[in-house]
Amino acid sequence: MPEGFFDNIYGSTILESTPESAFYSAAPFGDTGFSPMAQQYWAGQYGNIQNQYLGELGRAARNQKDGPSFVDFLEDYPFTQRYTAMSPALRPGGSFRRFAPSTRFMYS
């Protein structure tokens, strides 16, 4: 057997057999420069992204094509674009108060 043979099999198998390991090793959780707040947001989005992936598989099945693997889906997923397109109030820890402080009534 060539050296590293089992390492490659184990690495690809673990990512394909447990989608959680593929998701939590994807772009937002690595050394890619995502802020802790962005990582917190994406940590709670596993179910939503899994559902988007299942929708992608369904569309591929309807067109009688092979769908992408979950790892390939995550590699093409626009994490940065989706996060920056959100309103600051919808991001973790965000609110409109940072941008529009509350007003006070002035009585004379």
VEXKE-592738 format. One record per residue: x, y, z of N, C-alpha, C in turn; residue number from 1. Coordinates in pm, whole numbers, always signed. Layout:
! VEXKE-592738
+--------+--------+--------+--------+--------+--------+--------+--------+--------+-----+
!    npx !    npy !    npz !   capx !   capy !   capz !    cpx !    cpy !    cpz ! num !
+--------+--------+--------+--------+--------+--------+--------+--------+--------+-----+
!      X !      Y !      Z !      X !      Y !      Z !      X !      Y !      Z ! NUM !
...
+--------+--------+--------+--------+--------+--------+--------+--------+--------+-----+
! end
This chain:
! VEXKE-592738
+--------+--------+--------+--------+--------+--------+--------+--------+--------+-----+
!    npx !    npy !    npz !   capx !   capy !   capz !    cpx !    cpy !    cpz ! num !
+--------+--------+--------+--------+--------+--------+--------+--------+--------+-----+
!    +84 !   -119 !     +0 !     +0 !     +0 !     +0 !    +88 !   +124 !     +0 !   1 !
!    +49 !   +225 !    -76 !   +127 !   +349 !    -75 !   +112 !   +421 !    +59 !   2 !
!   +215 !   +496 !    +91 !   +213 !   +569 !   +217 !   +104 !   +676 !   +214 !   3 !
!    +30 !   +688 !   +323 !    -78 !   +784 !   +331 !   -209 !   +737 !   +270 !   4 !
!   -216 !   +612 !   +226 !   -336 !   +559 !   +160 !   -457 !   +568 !   +252 !   5 !
!   -443 !   +521 !   +376 !   -556 !   +522 !   +468 !   -592 !   +663 !   +514 !   6 !
!   -495 !   +753 !   +519 !   -523 !   +891 !   +556 !   -618 !   +957 !   +457 !   7 !
!   -593 !   +937 !   +328 !   -678 !   +997 !   +226 !   -818 !   +937 !   +227 !   8 !
!   -827 !   +805 !   +244 !   -958 !   +740 !   +249 !  -1035 !   +789 !   +371 !   9 !
!   -969 !   +793 !   +485 !  -1037 !   +836 !   +607 !  -1081 !   +981 !   +597 !  10 !
!   -995 !  +1066 !   +544 !  -1029 !  +1208 !   +534 !  -1149 !  +1234 !   +447 !  11 !
!  -1155 !  +1175 !   +329 !  -1269 !  +1197 !   +241 !  -1393 !  +1126 !   +292 !  12 !
!  -1376 !  +1011 !   +355 !  -1491 !   +937 !   +405 !  -1557 !  +1009 !   +521 !  13 !
!  -1479 !  +1062 !   +611 !  -1537 !  +1130 !   +727 !  -1614 !  +1254 !   +683 !  14 !
!  -1566 !  +1326 !   +583 !  -1636 !  +1444 !   +536 !  -1767 !  +1409 !   +465 !  15 !
!  -1767 !  +1299 !   +391 !  -1887 !  +1259 !   +320 !  -1987 !  +1187 !   +409 !  16 !
!  -1938 !  +1114 !   +508 !  -2030 !  +1035 !   +591 !  -2090 !  +1115 !   +706 !  17 !
!  -2024 !  +1219 !   +749 !  -2081 !  +1303 !   +855 !  -2084 !  +1446 !   +804 !  18 !
!  -2200 !  +1493 !   +759 !  -2210 !  +1628 !   +704 !  -2170 !  +1736 !   +803 !  19 !
!  -2186 !  +1709 !   +932 !  -2149 !  +1809 !  +1032 !  -1999 !  +1838 !  +1026 !  20 !
!  -1919 !  +1734 !  +1007 !  -1774 !  +1756 !  +1000 !  -1738 !  +1837 !   +875 !  21 !
!  -1809 !  +1815 !   +767 !  -1784 !  +1894 !   +646 !  -1824 !  +2040 !   +669 !  22 !
!  -1939 !  +2061 !   +734 !  -1988 !  +2198 !   +755 !  -1897 !  +2274 !   +850 !  23 !
!  -1863 !  +2215 !   +964 !  -1785 !  +2288 !  +1064 !  -1637 !  +2297 !  +1030 !  24 !
!  -1596 !  +2236 !   +918 !  -1460 !  +2256 !   +870 !  -1459 !  +2344 !   +745 !  25 !
!  -1574 !  +2399 !   +710 !  -1586 !  +2484 !   +591 !  -1531 !  +2624 !   +618 !  26 !
!  -1545 !  +2711 !   +522 !  -1483 !  +2843 !   +522 !  -1502 !  +2926 !   +648 !  27 !
!  -1622 !  +2943 !   +702 !  -1634 !  +3035 !   +816 !  -1559 !  +2990 !   +942 !  28 !
!  -1529 !  +2863 !   +953 !  -1472 !  +2812 !  +1076 !  -1322 !  +2788 !  +1069 !  29 !
!  -1263 !  +2808 !   +953 !  -1120 !  +2789 !   +940 !  -1045 !  +2918 !   +968 !  30 !
!   -925 !  +2926 !   +918 !   -842 !  +3046 !   +934 !   -863 !  +3138 !   +814 !  31 !
!   -987 !  +3178 !   +791 !  -1017 !  +3256 !   +671 !  -1046 !  +3402 !   +701 !  32 !
!  -1035 !  +3443 !   +824 !  -1057 !  +3582 !   +857 !  -1200 !  +3618 !   +893 !  33 !
!  -1287 !  +3519 !   +911 !  -1423 !  +3549 !   +954 !  -1420 !  +3593 !  +1100 !  34 !
!  -1500 !  +3693 !  +1132 !  -1505 !  +3744 !  +1269 !  -1573 !  +3642 !  +1360 !  35 !
!  -1551 !  +3650 !  +1490 !  -1620 !  +3559 !  +1583 !  -1772 !  +3572 !  +1573 !  36 !
!  -1821 !  +3693 !  +1545 !  -1966 !  +3711 !  +1531 !  -2017 !  +3639 !  +1406 !  37 !
!  -1941 !  +3643 !  +1298 !  -1980 !  +3572 !  +1177 !  -1976 !  +3422 !  +1201 !  38 !
!  -1875 !  +3375 !  +1272 !  -1868 !  +3232 !  +1304 !  -1985 !  +3191 !  +1391 !  39 !
!  -2025 !  +3276 !  +1483 !  -2141 !  +3246 !  +1568 !  -2268 !  +3237 !  +1482 !  40 !
!  -2282 !  +3327 !  +1389 !  -2399 !  +3324 !  +1300 !  -2402 !  +3195 !  +1220 !  41 !
!  -2290 !  +3162 !  +1155 !  -2287 !  +3043 !  +1069 !  -2301 !  +2914 !  +1149 !  42 !
!  -2258 !  +2914 !  +1274 !  -2273 !  +2794 !  +1357 !  -2421 !  +2760 !  +1376 !  43 !
!  -2506 !  +2860 !  +1377 !  -2649 !  +2835 !  +1392 !  -2721 !  +2811 !  +1261 !  44 !
!  -2651 !  +2814 !  +1150 !  -2715 !  +2801 !  +1019 !  -2698 !  +2664 !   +956 !  45 !
!  -2650 !  +2566 !  +1030 !  -2627 !  +2433 !   +972 !  -2755 !  +2376 !   +912 !  46 !
!  -2864 !  +2383 !   +985 !  -2990 !  +2327 !   +936 !  -3039 !  +2395 !   +809 !  47 !
!  -3026 !  +2526 !   +803 !  -3069 !  +2599 !   +683 !  -2984 !  +2563 !   +562 !  48 !
!  -2854 !  +2552 !   +581 !  -2766 !  +2518 !   +469 !  -2788 !  +2373 !   +427 !  49 !
!  -2811 !  +2285 !   +522 !  -2841 !  +2145 !   +490 !  -2970 !  +2139 !   +406 !  50 !
!  -3070 !  +2218 !   +440 !  -3194 !  +2221 !   +363 !  -3172 !  +2277 !   +222 !  51 !
!  -3086 !  +2377 !   +210 !  -3055 !  +2430 !    +77 !  -2985 !  +2324 !     -8 !  52 !
!  -2899 !  +2246 !    +56 !  -2830 !  +2138 !    -15 !  -2930 !  +2032 !    -60 !  53 !
!  -3023 !  +1995 !    +26 !  -3123 !  +1896 !    -12 !  -3209 !  +1948 !   -127 !  54 !
!  -3239 !  +2077 !   -127 !  -3310 !  +2137 !   -239 !  -3231 !  +2129 !   -369 !  55 !
!  -3100 !  +2150 !   -358 !  -3012 !  +2138 !   -474 !  -3013 !  +1995 !   -528 !  56 !
!  -3009 !  +1897 !   -437 !  -3016 !  +1757 !   -480 !  -3150 !  +1727 !   -547 !  57 !
!  -3258 !  +1782 !   -492 !  -3389 !  +1763 !   -552 !  -3398 !  +1821 !   -692 !  58 !
!  -3343 !  +1941 !   -711 !  -3343 !  +2001 !   -844 !  -3261 !  +1918 !   -942 !  59 !
!  -3149 !  +1866 !   -895 !  -3066 !  +1781 !   -982 !  -3141 !  +1653 !  -1018 !  60 !
!  -3213 !  +1595 !   -922 !  -3288 !  +1472 !   -950 !  -3400 !  +1498 !  -1050 !  61 !
!  -3467 !  +1613 !  -1037 !  -3573 !  +1646 !  -1133 !  -3518 !  +1662 !  -1275 !  62 !
!  -3397 !  +1711 !  -1286 !  -3333 !  +1727 !  -1417 !  -3255 !  +1604 !  -1459 !  63 !
!  -3267 !  +1498 !  -1381 !  -3200 !  +1370 !  -1407 !  -3049 !  +1387 !  -1422 !  64 !
!  -2992 !  +1463 !  -1326 !  -2848 !  +1484 !  -1321 !  -2797 !  +1441 !  -1185 !  65 !
!  -2668 !  +1422 !  -1176 !  -2607 !  +1393 !  -1046 !  -2589 !  +1522 !   -970 !  66 !
!  -2631 !  +1522 !   -844 !  -2614 !  +1640 !   -760 !  -2474 !  +1646 !   -702 !  67 !
!  -2436 !  +1762 !   -653 !  -2303 !  +1774 !   -592 !  -2298 !  +1705 !   -457 !  68 !
!  -2180 !  +1670 !   -415 !  -2164 !  +1619 !   -279 !  -2177 !  +1738 !   -184 !  69 !
!  -2201 !  +1711 !    -57 !  -2215 !  +1819 !    +40 !  -2086 !  +1900 !    +51 !  70 !
!  -1973 !  +1832 !    +40 !  -1843 !  +1901 !    +47 !  -1830 !  +1997 !    -71 !  71 !
!  -1867 !  +1952 !   -192 !  -1861 !  +2040 !   -309 !  -1958 !  +2156 !   -296 !  72 !
!  -2077 !  +2128 !   -242 !  -2176 !  +2233 !   -221 !  -2122 !  +2341 !   -128 !  73 !
!  -2055 !  +2298 !    -21 !  -2000 !  +2395 !    +75 !  -1885 !  +2475 !    +16 !  74 !
!  -1806 !  +2412 !    -71 !  -1695 !  +2484 !   -133 !  -1745 !  +2596 !   -223 !  75 !
!  -1862 !  +2578 !   -284 !  -1917 !  +2679 !   -373 !  -2015 !  +2773 !   -303 !  76 !
!  -2042 !  +2750 !   -175 !  -2141 !  +2830 !   -104 !  -2086 !  +2969 !    -76 !  77 !
!  -2161 !  +3075 !   -107 !  -2110 !  +3212 !    -88 !  -2127 !  +3263 !    +55 !  78 !
!  -2049 !  +3210 !   +147 !  -2061 !  +3249 !   +288 !  -2044 !  +3400 !   +306 !  79 !
!  -1938 !  +3456 !   +250 !  -1909 !  +3598 !   +269 !  -2019 !  +3685 !   +210 !  80 !
!  -2062 !  +3654 !    +88 !  -2164 !  +3736 !    +24 !  -2295 !  +3731 !   +101 !  81 !
!  -2332 !  +3615 !   +151 !  -2458 !  +3603 !   +225 !  -2452 !  +3681 !   +356 !  82 !
!  -2338 !  +3676 !   +423 !  -2327 !  +3743 !   +552 !  -2323 !  +3895 !   +534 !  83 !
!  -2249 !  +3943 !   +437 !  -2239 !  +4088 !   +419 !  -2366 !  +4147 !   +360 !  84 !
!  -2447 !  +4068 !   +293 !  -2573 !  +4118 !   +237 !  -2681 !  +4135 !   +344 !  85 !
!  -2660 !  +4077 !   +461 !  -2759 !  +4088 !   +568 !  -2756 !  +4227 !   +629 !  86 !
!  -2870 !  +4269 !   +677 !  -2879 !  +4395 !   +750 !  -2798 !  +4382 !   +879 !  87 !
!  -2729 !  +4486 !   +921 !  -2653 !  +4478 !  +1046 !  -2739 !  +4440 !  +1166 !  88 !
!  -2867 !  +4473 !  +1162 !  -2955 !  +4439 !  +1274 !  -2982 !  +4290 !  +1282 !  89 !
!  -2969 !  +4219 !  +1171 !  -2995 !  +4075 !  +1170 !  -2872 !  +3993 !  +1206 !  90 !
!  -2756 !  +4055 !  +1206 !  -2633 !  +3984 !  +1241 !  -2627 !  +3965 !  +1392 !  91 !
!  -2554 !  +3865 !  +1439 !  -2543 !  +3845 !  +1584 !  -2486 !  +3968 !  +1653 !  92 !
!  -2552 !  +4010 !  +1758 !  -2507 !  +4126 !  +1834 !  -2539 !  +4258 !  +1769 !  93 !
!  -2601 !  +4254 !  +1654 !  -2629 !  +4377 !  +1583 !  -2766 !  +4433 !  +1620 !  94 !
!  -2775 !  +4560 !  +1611 !  -2903 !  +4627 !  +1630 !  -2897 !  +4761 !  +1559 !  95 !
!  -3012 !  +4821 !  +1539 !  -3015 !  +4950 !  +1475 !  -2970 !  +5061 !  +1569 !  96 !
!  -2963 !  +5034 !  +1697 !  -2924 !  +5138 !  +1793 !  -2782 !  +5188 !  +1769 !  97 !
!  -2698 !  +5104 !  +1715 !  -2562 !  +5150 !  +1686 !  -2563 !  +5257 !  +1578 !  98 !
!  -2660 !  +5247 !  +1486 !  -2664 !  +5338 !  +1372 !  -2765 !  +5451 !  +1391 !  99 !
!  -2865 !  +5429 !  +1472 !  -2967 !  +5531 !  +1497 !  -2998 !  +5531 !  +1645 ! 100 !
!  -2927 !  +5612 !  +1723 !  -2952 !  +5612 !  +1867 !  -3093 !  +5659 !  +1899 ! 101 !
!  -3143 !  +5615 !  +2011 !  -3279 !  +5652 !  +2049 !  -3289 !  +5803 !  +2070 ! 102 !
!  -3404 !  +5856 !  +2037 !  -3424 !  +5999 !  +2054 !  -3487 !  +6026 !  +2189 ! 103 !
!  -3467 !  +6145 !  +2238 !  -3526 !  +6185 !  +2365 !  -3613 !  +6308 !  +2343 ! 104 !
!  -3717 !  +6314 !  +2417 !  -3806 !  +6427 !  +2405 !  -3749 !  +6545 !  +2483 ! 105 !
!  -3757 !  +6661 !  +2425 !  -3713 !  +6783 !  +2490 !  -3837 !  +6860 !  +2534 ! 106 !
!  -3854 !  +6879 !  +2661 !  -3969 !  +6953 !  +2712 !  -3924 !  +7093 !  +2753 ! 107 !
!  -4004 !  +7190 !  +2719 !  -3966 !  +7326 !  +2759 !  -4055 !  +7380 !  +2869 ! 108 !
+--------+--------+--------+--------+--------+--------+--------+--------+--------+-----+
! end
